[in-house]
Every structure is written in C-alpha cells, then in structure tokens.
Amino acid sequence: MINLILCGGSGTRLWPISRSLMPKQFARLFDGASLFQRTVKTNSRICSAQYIVSNAEQYFLAKDQLEEVGANDVRFLLEPVGRNTAPAIALACLGLDPEDIVLVSPSDHVIRKAEAYEECLRKAEEFAKKGFMVTFGITPTGPETGYGYIEANGEDVKRFVEKPDLETAKKYVASGRFFWNSGIFCFKAATFLDELSTYSPDILTAAKIAFANAKKENKDALVRVDHEDMMNIPSNSIDYAVMEKSAKVKVVPSDIGWSDLGAFDSLYGEFDHDENGNNINAKHLGIGSKNSLVLGGQRQICTIDLDNMLIVDTPDALLVAPLASSQKVKKVVDELKARGSDLPKVPQTVNRPWGTYSVLESSDRYKMKRIVVRPGERLSLQKHLHRSEHWVVVSGTATVTVGDKVFYVRPNESTYIPSGTIHRLQNEGKLPLVIVEVQVGEYTGEDDIIRVQDDYKRS
Amino acid sequence: MINLILCGGSGTRLWPISRSLMPKQFARLFDGASLFQRTVKTNSRICSAQYIVSNAEQYFLAKDQLEEVGANDVRFLLEPVGRNTAPAIALACLGLDPEDIVLVSPSDHVIRKAEAYEECLRKAEEFAKKGFMVTFGITPTGPETGYGYIEANGEDVKRFVEKPDLETAKKYVASGRFFWNSGIFCFKAATFLDELSTYSPDILTAAKIAFANAKKENKDALVRVDHEDMMNIPSNSIDYAVMEKSAKVKVVPSDIGWSDLGAFDSLYGEFDHDENGNNINAKHLGIGSKNSLVLGGQRQICTIDLDNMLIVDTPDALLVAPLASSQKVKKVVDELKARGSDLPKVPQTVNRPWGTYSVLESSDRYKMKRIVVRPGERLSLQKHLHRSEHWVVVSGTATVTVGDKVFYVRPNESTYIPSGTIHRLQNEGKLPLVIVEVQVGEYTGEDDIIRVQDDYKRS
C-alpha cells in the first residue's frame, strides 16, 4: 500500500504556531515531532512507501522532516498552488502503477488507537483490491457540527451529508448509522481514475495534461507541476468530485481515536496534563491556574487563576483567549491580513532548502539573524545592494566566498561582506554550522537579493 | 520647599514590568515617562529643588531620568541598603538647612488633580513653617483595606489606624472623619529631627554617625552612606517612629486623585481606553475583548473574548491573569525566586552608568547584546577570561581600545576582542553609540569581568 499524504493547509487555525509558510502538519507540536512525521510513522506500519503532495514552498521542509524519521522511499508531487483534494489525488495517481493500492491521508490529523486503525486499514485494503473506493467513517464521540457525516448501511454508503446543525447532529449520533467523514480514503489508483473519468472528467483531462507537462526529476520521484497547468484543473474536493457520486464506495467504521485538531481546544487533549489540568510545560508557572493550554517554550510564562484559557507564546506573536473561543482564531488571522501584517504568513524560524534562519531583532538600520546551515549544504551565490553583512561563526566551520576569494571561518571568527559583493556561505562539515549575522544598511528586506547561482534552482 | 523623593521599592507588585533592579517608579509606563519623572514634574510646580534618596544601584537610572525632564538642582543620598522611611528621611534632613521646608513624597504614586494638590501643598507649607509635622490625608473613594487610615478632628490628627478589615473600612468611610495615609509629608527639617530625637532617638543617633561618615562628592550634592553604618540604623517607618507619637501633627485633607498603583488593577485606570474598555495599545489586536489591560510593546498581541484580564508582555517574561487577581503577582515573584530565577531581579534592558544593554539571545556557546553608550560616556577598561567579543557598530562612532591600540570603529564596521585582552568601548560623539555585540565562549556570565579602570568607581 502506498501512503499518499496530502500536505495542504492554510496555517490559520493554530496560528501563531501555524503560519501559511508553516502549516500545522509541519509545526513541531509534540516533543519536537510534527503531525506530518507522526502520520508517516503511523501509516508506515502498513504502507511500504510515501507519496507526498505538497505546495512547492514546503518541499524542503517536508523532505527534512522525512529524513529525520528515516523515511527513504518517498516520492513528491509539488503543486505551485493548491486546487483542493481531487486534483491532488488525480495527479498523484497518474504517476502510480494502476494496480497500486493507495491510502490517501491528510497530514495533520491525530490517530490515537494505532492497532484499531491498522485493522481498519486491512479491511480497507481488501475492499480496494476488489475495486471499491473506501472511505473511513469515524465513530462519532459527540454531536459535532464541524464535520460532514456519512450515513451507512452496513459496509455500504447510503449518503454523504454536509455539516449539520446541532439538533440534526444529535439525531445522527443517536441513530448509530452516521459516521464522521474523516478525509481518509483507500482505493486502487485505477479505480479512482476510472471513477473520476466517469463523474468529473474535466478534472481528469486537465490533470493528465498537467502531469504530462510536469517536470520530472530523480527518476520521476520528484514531479513539479506547472502553474498554468495547475490553474487549468477545476478546483474540487474528492468528496464532491467522486465519493458522493460513485456507486463503488464502501465505508469502514473506524473507532480509532481520531481528531483533525481543527482548533486549539481539540489540541488540548493531545498533551499530558498536571494535577491542575494544565498541559505540562516547563516554562509555565501557574498560581491557581487550571484546565488551560499554555504553549510556548522560550520565555517564562506566568499565570494566575486562569481557567480553561489558551496562551500561545511565540517569539513574534502572542495569542490569549478562552479555550472555548478557539474557533475564532481565524478571525484574528483575517484581521492581521487586512492590516497588512506578515505574521499570518511567515514563521519566526524560516525554513530554507539549506537550513533555517531566525530573525532575532529587526530595527531601523540593522537586522540580526541566527543562521543554521545543514552539513553539505550551501546558500546561493548572491549579493545585496542595500546591506552589508557581518558573520560571526558560533559553531561548525564556514566555507565563505567573498568576491573571488574562498576561505574558512572557524568558531569565534568573523568575516564581513560589503554590499554589492558576490558571496556565498557553505557548510562542508559534518555538523550544523551556526552563525550570527548582523545586517547593516538602509534596507534589510529579504527581497534585496540577487542570486547568481543556486543549488536549489531559485536563481 | 525641597522635594525629598523616596525611591525605594522591591519591584514585585508590577512584575514583570518592574524588577528589583527596575522598581516601578523608574519603569516607563506612560508614553516613555516614568512615575518618578511625573513625580518630579508635578512637585516642581512648588518645589525649587529635589533631594533624591535611592538605592546606590539606582543612582544612574535616577540621574538619567532627571536629566531627561530637565531637573538640574538635584541632590542625592545613596543608601547601600534600604532601612525603611524614617532613616532615609533622617539622613536627608541632616544634610539640609534646619529651616528648609521639606516635602517628602514617594516616587511611585499618581496624583491626578494637580491644582487641588498644589492648594494642599500651600496649606501644608504654612503649617510646616509654624513648626508642625504635616501629613496628607487622602479623601477615601471607597472602603479600601490595603491602606492605613488617619482619623482627623478638623486639622488635628486624632489617631493613626492600621489597615482595617472591610467592615471597619466601610464605617471609616461612612463617618467622613477618616483619610487614607498617603505617605506624603511636609515639615521643617529641624522639626522632623527634633521630633525624631524625642520619639526615636536611637534612629537619630545612628543616622548622625552614618551621615558624618558618609562619602560626600560634588560639594555635598552626592552623599554615599556606608553599608555598615546604614545597617546600624534601626529600620522603621516614619509613621511608627514619629508621626503616630508626635503631638505636632496636622492633617491636610487631600482630594487630589491619588493612587499608589499598588497593583495592576489600579494601573488600569491610568490609561486611555478604547470603546471596548481596553487600554489603547497599538500592538494589541482584540477580537471581542473588553475591559482588559494589555501591556507590552514589541510583539504582536492578539486576544479573543477576554474580559477584565491582564496581559503583561515583556521580552523575557509574560504574565496573564484576571485583573481581579492582580494582588497575587507577588506570589508569582516569590515562586520564581524560590526556583532561583533571575527574572524577579534583572530587567531585559539593564541600565548601566554609561547607558544600557539588552540581551537579545542567550545560548549555550554565545550571547547577543544590543549596547547603547550615551554621548561622552565610556565603559570600564576591562577584560574577560571566558569569552571573546565581536562588536558591530550600527550607529554612532565607537572609540575602541584593544590592548595598547586605540582606534575608531564607524557604522557598519566591526572589531574583535580576543578573550584575555584589555579593552574599552567609548562614545566620544554627540549622538548615542549603538553596537551589536556577539559574545562567543564557554561561559558568557556577567561576572566574567575584570575591571582595570572605571569612571564610575566599580573596579
């Protein structure tokens, strides 16, 4: 079985932990592990390989996180822009053997009962082999109004229904016939493409063109779809495009401890709690505080007499709200966007193909960054017109190019890059290279960069 | 009239804005102005000169803030350790002309009605000239249990009473004869010393010895009391030591819009509020939040559905609590102290005689600081054994000594100080010198410093 992992996400619902350049599946929520990594691990009990569909911007982020968890046989399909799930799955299936069994899974859900889940996967695989389209129906734990429901008749689907109101949801749950639509699916690649050609042929036609035109690298293990081709595929969900119309759908009732972590209140339950019901966080000192979710790891956080509150502390943004108001985080993000803020988009630590950088202070005439370059990687050969840069190596050894000179800069040594001078930072060593960069100039924006050569094809 | 300003304070009640090295009177709470500066300004309508009693550690902080508000004729008495108000006032009065009229005022109170206050001061001055000890009795605005009360009979004091319980406080307020004890006093220096010799002669005797031994500089405008001498003075408040015993006390009823800002809830009222009752703060985005006090200026703060909440955001510590729990901030500070944290003591921006420094990031092998040196000032001639330093000048021009060389470092230039090397940073210019310092070494603690020469006598 091949695990097709969908890595979309706008990064709004868990803001400021998630940002549009750091959707929640990649945020390291649990002891340094991300939901994406957890998904890969959980599914690799059954799936022999991963096929990642993600935004092109998140390719290196996903690749790094996969390497960390030891996932090796991984293929990527990079979308320049998201067009919902049906086009994403179609493009991926076009790159697979028609007989491959595909497990489509979102990358940002939690599944707590691994063994029950494994059993469900086995059942689904059997159905898929027989040419069915399998959807996983989550046994409801309450009358949730935030999910679509599936009405089942045994293993057959009677109908899909939209998000209900509370009264309807209560009836659904009481009936015992209704399940939450989880967004997890299983089928043969050929079955999906056949059904798509029947019920949404326009998507399939456009997807075939896009796939044919896509740039393929690493023996087809990296597929980059063209922007215009992608925009030509009608945007639609797999539910609307196929599942709700197909006669070949089976449902596997799944009591698997599932959550889509759609808001901070559902995240609360994923942590261990102290005797007061607060999530365990060494940086939180609570006096009389209880039942609260306090996220943040750098500064000291002190609270008094909080109950059912949410605090999300990040280096550049702070969120405080009653846990019960978690659903309104989107409003905050919308308002920030309306004000032209970068905070909905850019996380404080920004991933780059070669490593990461974090802005430590940004002021009128200067900016300070901590830069980490992974072993064997190098930044582009570049120059800036409005800023000079001072680099102090903190650990590792830097191979530095300035103009036509190449030299090493060792820990506790520094070098200077005048504005307008071609330069490059490289880590030829075996350990991460950490440098502190002080930029000085009249303008220190990220877009003041002219790339002359780039290993990652950004020039 | 001479304004004797008492600058004690433990920095706990408005933590994390206040710290023990940054008591609340020096924190820039209001558009960059501190309570200390406000006190000086308010009283200088009447008082021709200031006499500051402060902890020796806060001398340069107080001096800077006085210069900012243009206070010129200022004397200082520096205590190595606080022994409560009676010894502080005694030491100050010993340095004054016996006929001087002294207005004793705390440095961290708010007085909103400047004209009513001025009128009260005129009355007090008259009494003081006639040899009375004047206390200002604040017209109570409610049955506060946090203050001592004064029972008056016209202009005479009937008795001082301790903090009452709520029932008693209600009776006091209803009677119309009771006033809050404000800690503001007015008398001739000679009157105070006479009454002290009558009612607490041990304090006066020890204070005389301490004053005689004290180091006097700048034509007695700067008096530094010796630590042992100070410890020999019995610790007591002016209320206990003199006011409650003297037969020469008069009370001036004062309806002057007074607050001691004893906790964040009383600070709430000092700010302008938006239509939702939140203090105006450009860094706060509230969705449905109301009646809340949100303090902080560097990061974006977003809140949802808060009511009557307190958020205090500083670069190294965050406090969140219901405003009604403001009195419990002390518990937070006590717990942090018990855990060995530096946060109750050290503010993120630390004042030094020559300027300020802020730690921007502190990590295992390095520390980054922003350093601001005031025009005409210089750091000590010093060396470090465990760290090297990289200095990048951002604005201003640095005069740098490294070993036996002295040279200029201009904006966008840098220099390097190897560990063990004697060095000095100086600002000979007319504008502030701003540098970014990257320290690299196995240990970057503040105590790794050997001072060879210091303008501020710290070597």
Interface residues (C-beta under 8 A of the other chain):
Chain A: P16 L285 I287 G288 G296 R299 Q300 I301 C302 T303 I304 D305 L306 M309 I311 D313 P315 D316 A317 L318 L319 V320 A321 P322 A324 S325 K328 V329 K331 V332 E335 L336 R339 S341 L343 L360 E361 S363 R365 Y366 M368 R370 S388 H390 V392 V394 S395 P411 N412 S414 Y416 V436 V438 V440 G441
Chain B: P16 L285 I287 G288 G296 R299 Q300 I301 C302 T303 I304 D305 L306 M309 I311 D313 P315 D316 A317 L318 L319 V320 A321 P322 A324 S325 K328 V329 K331 V332 E335 L336 R339 S341 L343 L360 E361 S363 R365 Y366 M368 R370 S388 H390 V392 V394 S395 P411 N412 S414 Y416 V436 V438 V440 G441
